[in-house]
Amino acid sequence: MLCRIRRAQVMQFQGKLEEAASELTQCVLESETHEWNLTAAFARETRGKVHFDQDDLDGALADFTAAVFLRDKSGASPDELESALIAVAVVESFIGERRALR
């Protein structure tokens, strides 16, 4: 599963965002089905970055928020939660800016 997530990261860096999102969705579904919470959190955070690159801020926010929840549920340390929490704050900021411009 971790190899598949990393392969999706490579696809993202290559600009193959649809393919990366599709692969990560399968990783999220499988890891959540098996209750591999830390792997699911990694897949969700990675998919959130792809959504962000696709300008899908709502999708990114949902994935980053889920990653925080899954890591917290697994007993992650504050340091381990930090990247996902920062991602949530950044996306919320972007969403707020968009709303202000409307």
C-alpha positions in Angstrom: 0.0 0.0 0.0 2.8 2.4 0.9 4.5 1.8 -2.5 1.2 2.5 -4.3 0.9 5.8 -2.4 4.5 6.8 -3.2 3.8 5.9 -6.9 0.8 8.2 -6.8 3.1 10.9 -5.4 5.3 10.5 -8.4 2.3 10.7 -10.7 1.3 13.9 -9.0 4.8 15.4 -9.5 4.6 14.4 -13.2 1.3 16.3 -13.5 -0.8 13.2 -13.8 -3.3 14.4 -11.3 -6.3 12.4 -12.3 -4.3 9.2 -12.3 -2.8 10.0 -8.9 -6.2 10.9 -7.4 -7.7 7.6 -8.7 -4.8 5.5 -7.3 -5.0 7.3 -4.0 -8.8 6.8 -3.8 -8.2 3.1 -4.1 -5.5 3.3 -1.4 -7.8 5.2 1.0 -10.7 2.8 0.5 -8.5 -0.3 1.0 -6.6 1.0 4.0 -9.8 2.3 5.7 -11.5 -1.1 5.0 -8.7 -2.8 6.9 -8.5 -0.1 9.5 -4.9 0.7 8.7 -5.4 4.1 10.2 -1.9 5.6 9.7 -1.7 4.3 6.2 -5.2 5.7 5.5 -4.0 9.1 7.0 -1.0 9.1 4.7 -3.1 8.3 1.7 -5.7 10.9 2.6 -3.1 13.6 3.2 -1.4 12.8 -0.1 -4.8 12.8 -2.0 -5.5 16.1 -0.3 -2.4 17.5 -1.9 -3.6 16.3 -5.3 -7.0 17.9 -4.7 -5.2 21.1 -3.8 -3.2 21.0 -7.0 -6.5 20.4 -8.9 -7.9 23.5 -7.2 -10.5 21.3 -5.4 -10.2 23.0 -2.0 -13.3 21.3 -0.5 -11.9 17.9 -1.4 -8.5 18.9 0.0 -10.0 20.1 3.2 -12.0 16.9 3.7 -8.9 14.7 3.2 -6.7 16.8 5.4 -9.3 16.9 8.2 -9.7 13.1 7.9 -5.9 12.6 8.1 -5.9 14.6 11.4 -8.7 12.5 12.8 -7.1 9.2 11.7 -3.7 10.1 13.1 -5.2 11.3 16.3 -7.3 8.1 16.6 -4.0 6.1 16.2 -2.4 8.0 19.1 0.0 10.1 17.0 2.1 12.6 18.7 1.5 16.4 18.2 4.5 16.5 15.9 3.0 13.8 13.7 -0.3 15.7 13.6 1.3 19.0 12.7 1.6 18.6 9.0 -2.0 17.7 8.5 -3.1 20.5 10.9 -1.1 23.0 8.9 -2.6 21.8 5.7 -6.1 22.2 7.2 -5.3 25.8 8.2 -3.8 26.7 4.8 -6.8 25.3 2.9 -9.2 27.0 5.2 -7.4 30.3 4.6 -7.6 29.8 0.8 -11.4 29.0 1.1 -11.8 32.1 3.2 -10.0 34.3 0.7 -12.2 32.9 -2.1 -15.4 33.7 -0.2 -14.2 37.2 0.5 -13.7 37.8 -3.2 -17.2 36.8 -4.1 
